[in-house]
Amino acid sequence: MEVETEELVRGARDFVLSRRKESGGFGATPALPPTVEDTYFALAALRVCGALKSDPSTLHFLEGLNFHRMSPEVRVRWLKGLLWLGGASPEEVKLLVQEELSHPPERLSGLAALREMADLLGVNSAKVRRLKELGRARSFRTLKDLYHLCKALGPGECSAGVAEFILHSQNPDGGFGFFPGTTSYLENTYFACRLMKALGLKPRDPEGLRLFVLNTRRKDGGFARAPRGVSFLETTYYALWILLRFF
């Protein structure tokens, strides 16, 4: 399947914008209400394809949400969306992050989100450095786990010894599984590509990888989790990042 980049970007942009609500937030389907995560992935997709514009309604939607009730994983996405649209991070967010650094979550994804928020807010303390110690003590089973582990440790801290695990997770269809020998899905492929880019690795089958991603593209311009699936904002962002930032 050969798709011109301009056509691909235009179709993906139109799909993303079709999920925008009157409130300025984005929802997973035309019938579902907006959420922080869907709004984040919509903004991230637009940002990757160079179509992110200032939007007072979306900024107002994000500013009106209660970040105290969000998990670290959701809060970091909320914060990034806020900053991308030119909003200011409330001082209370920094205080909350500093407080949570004293009692970091057990989840690798939570550790990664807390580390990312600390970096975004300029929080630099012994508590942030302790996240590295906690991360090094954790094991990983999937590419997603490894991706979060590397984010928790910080840039350049992920061991190159994981290269074989990453590269051998690629399947004959070009996509990547959760770990070697498992079914290919777009999210796993995205995590693999992020890791390979960070570690300076090349996939064993670059063309197969590209074709796997293109084969997840749907008629509505969005991308699905796997070929013959349904388009979502999250998977559309994953596909755009791989096609426009990895290759």
C-alpha positions in Angstrom: 0.0 0.0 0.0 1.5 3.3 -1.1 0.0 6.4 0.5 1.3 9.9 -0.2 2.4 11.7 3.0 0.2 14.7 2.3 -2.9 12.4 1.8 -2.1 10.4 5.0 -1.7 13.6 7.1 -4.9 15.2 5.7 -7.0 12.1 6.3 -5.6 11.6 9.9 -6.2 15.3 10.7 -9.8 15.1 9.4 -10.4 12.0 11.5 -9.0 13.6 14.6 -11.1 16.8 14.2 -14.2 14.7 13.7 -13.9 13.6 17.3 -13.9 17.2 18.7 -16.8 18.1 20.9 -18.5 21.5 21.4 -16.7 21.8 24.8 -13.3 21.7 23.0 -12.4 18.3 24.3 -12.2 15.1 22.2 -14.0 11.8 22.6 -13.3 8.3 21.4 -16.4 8.2 19.2 -18.9 10.8 17.9 -21.3 9.6 20.6 -19.0 9.4 23.6 -18.1 12.4 25.9 -14.7 14.0 25.9 -12.0 12.7 28.1 -8.5 13.9 29.1 -6.8 10.9 27.4 -8.7 11.2 24.1 -8.0 15.0 24.1 -4.3 14.3 24.8 -4.0 11.8 21.9 -5.9 14.1 19.6 -3.6 17.0 20.3 -0.5 14.8 20.1 -1.6 13.5 16.7 -2.3 17.0 15.4 1.1 18.1 16.8 3.0 15.3 15.1 1.5 16.1 11.7 2.0 19.9 12.1 -1.7 20.8 12.4 -1.9 21.8 16.1 -3.3 25.3 16.4 -4.2 27.5 19.4 -7.7 26.6 20.5 -9.2 28.6 23.4 -12.1 26.1 23.7 -9.8 23.1 24.1 -7.6 25.0 26.5 -10.7 26.0 28.5 -11.8 22.4 28.6 -8.5 21.3 30.1 -8.2 24.2 32.5 -11.7 23.3 33.9 -10.7 19.8 34.9 -9.9 18.7 38.5 -6.3 17.4 38.2 -6.3 16.4 41.9 -8.5 13.4 41.0 -6.3 12.2 38.1 -3.8 9.4 38.3 -0.2 10.3 37.5 -0.6 8.8 34.0 -3.6 10.9 33.2 -2.3 14.0 34.9 0.9 14.1 32.8 -1.2 13.9 29.6 -3.4 16.7 30.9 -0.4 18.8 31.7 1.3 18.3 28.3 -1.9 19.2 26.5 -2.2 22.3 28.6 1.3 23.4 27.9 1.1 22.6 24.1 -1.9 25.0 23.9 -0.1 27.8 25.7 -1.7 27.3 29.1 0.2 27.8 32.4 0.7 24.9 34.8 -1.0 25.8 38.1 1.5 26.1 41.0 -0.6 23.5 42.9 0.4 20.9 40.3 4.1 21.3 41.2 3.3 21.1 44.9 1.2 17.9 44.3 4.1 16.3 42.3 6.6 17.2 45.0 4.2 15.5 47.5 3.8 12.4 45.4 7.6 12.1 45.0 7.6 11.2 48.7 5.2 8.3 48.1 5.8 7.2 44.5 3.4 4.7 42.9 4.3 1.0 42.5 3.3 1.0 38.8 6.1 1.5 36.3 3.7 3.7 34.2 3.1 5.8 37.3 6.8 6.2 38.0 7.4 7.2 34.4 4.5 9.8 34.5 5.8 11.2 37.8 9.3 11.6 36.4 8.0 13.2 33.2 5.9 15.7 35.2 8.8 16.5 37.4 10.9 17.3 34.3 8.1 19.4 32.7 7.7 21.4 35.9 11.4 21.8 36.6 11.3 19.8 39.9 14.8 18.7 40.6 15.5 17.1 43.9 16.8 14.0 45.6 13.3 12.6 45.4 13.4 12.7 41.6 16.8 11.0 41.6 15.3 8.3 43.8 12.9 7.4 41.1 15.9 6.0 39.2 16.7 3.7 42.1 13.1 2.5 42.2 13.1 2.0 38.4 16.3 -0.1 38.4 14.7 -2.4 41.0 11.7 -3.1 38.7 11.5 -5.9 36.2 9.7 -5.7 32.8 7.8 -8.2 30.8 6.5 -6.3 27.8 7.7 -3.6 25.5 5.2 -1.2 27.2 6.8 -2.0 30.6 10.3 -1.4 29.1 9.2 1.9 27.6 7.9 3.1 31.0 11.0 1.9 32.7 13.3 3.9 30.4 11.1 7.0 31.0 11.3 6.5 34.7 15.1 6.2 34.6 15.4 9.3 32.4 17.0 9.9 29.0 20.0 7.8 28.2 19.7 5.6 31.3 18.0 2.6 29.7 20.5 -0.2 29.2 21.5 -1.2 25.7 21.3 -4.8 26.9 17.6 -4.7 26.1 18.3 -4.5 22.3 17.8 -8.2 21.7 14.4 -8.2 23.5 13.2 -5.2 21.4 14.4 -6.4 18.0 13.2 -10.0 18.5 9.7 -8.8 19.3 9.2 -7.9 15.6 7.0 -10.5 13.8 7.0 -11.6 10.2 4.1 -9.2 9.5 6.4 -6.3 10.4 4.7 -5.3 13.6 5.8 -5.9 17.1 4.2 -8.1 19.8 4.0 -7.5 23.6 7.3 -9.5 23.8 9.0 -12.0 21.4 6.5 -14.6 20.0 3.3 -12.6 20.6 0.7 -11.0 18.3 1.5 -7.7 16.6 -0.4 -4.6 17.7 0.1 -0.9 16.9 0.7 0.1 20.5 3.5 -2.4 20.9 5.0 -1.3 17.6 4.9 2.3 18.8 6.7 1.4 22.1 9.3 -0.5 20.1 9.9 2.4 17.8 10.3 4.9 20.7 12.8 2.6 22.3 14.7 1.9 19.1 15.0 5.6 18.4 16.2 6.4 21.9 18.7 3.6 21.8 19.9 4.1 18.2 18.6 0.7 17.0 17.3 -0.3 13.6 14.4 -2.8 13.1 15.2 -6.1 11.5 12.6 -5.4 8.8 12.1 -1.7 8.3 9.9 -2.0 5.2 7.7 -4.7 6.9 7.3 -2.3 9.9 6.2 0.6 7.6 3.7 -1.7 5.8 2.3 -3.0 9.0 1.5 0.5 10.2 0.0 1.5 6.8 -2.2 -1.6 6.8 -3.8 -0.3 10.0 -5.1 2.8 8.2 -8.9 2.9 7.9 -11.2 4.5 5.3 -12.0 7.3 7.8 -8.4 8.4 7.8 -7.6 7.1 11.3 -5.6 4.1 12.3 -6.6 1.0 14.2 -4.8 -1.2 16.7 -4.4 -3.9 14.0 -5.3 -4.4 10.3 -9.1 -4.6 9.9 -9.7 -2.9 13.3 -11.5 0.3 14.2 -9.8 3.7 14.2 -9.1 5.4 17.6 -7.4 8.7 18.5 -4.7 6.8 20.5 -3.7 4.5 17.7 -3.9 7.3 15.1 -1.3 9.2 17.1 0.9 6.0 17.4 0.8 5.5 13.6 1.5 9.1 12.8 4.5 9.2 15.2 6.0 6.1 13.6 5.5 7.2 10.0 6.5 10.8 10.5 9.0 10.7 13.3 10.6 7.3 13.2 11.4 6.8 9.5 
